[in-house]
Amino acid sequence: MQTKFSEDVISLSDLKVNPGKVVNHAKDSHRPILLTSRGCGVAVVQGLEEFEKHGEELAFVKAIAQGLLEIEEGKYIGFAEAKEKLGLIRPTYF
């Protein structure tokens, strides 16, 4: 999601005047709001739904990276063995 600098950069003094408006804007726009003090960015306000979604996406990407690293290191099992370990197929003994 792309920040719209004309809408999503707000000074701390504006936040103090109307915090509800800033929070609602972050929630409704699904974009983070950059808070500034004396022209410099100091913090970000983000809607809870977007924050949770970002956390889930980050965890997913980390899991993929970990899996790829393990494959590269030879730490993997074959598909048939995985299905057997998960109880998706019965082992054959003959």
C-alpha positions, 0 to 999 in steps of 0.5 A, a space after each residue: 500500500 502506497 502512502 499518500 503524502 498529501 493525506 497521510 503525513 500529519 504533525 503531532 500537533 494535529 494529532 493532539 487536536 483531533 486524535 480520533 480523526 487521525 485514527 479513523 483515517 488510518 483505519 478507513 484508508 488502510 494506509 499508515 499515517 506518518 506522524 511528524 515533529 518539526 518536519 521529521 518523521 517520529 512515529 506511525 499510526 496504523 489501523 489494527 486490521 492492517 497491523 495484524 495482516 502485516 504481522 501474518 504476512 511477515 510470519 508467512 514470508 519468514 516461514 518460506 525463507 526458513 523452508 528454503 534455507 532448510 532445503 538448501 541445507 538438505 534438511 527435508 524429507 520426501 513427499 511420500 514420507 511426509 504423507 506417511 508422517 502426517 497420517 495421510 497414507 498407511 505404510 505398506 509392509 510388503 
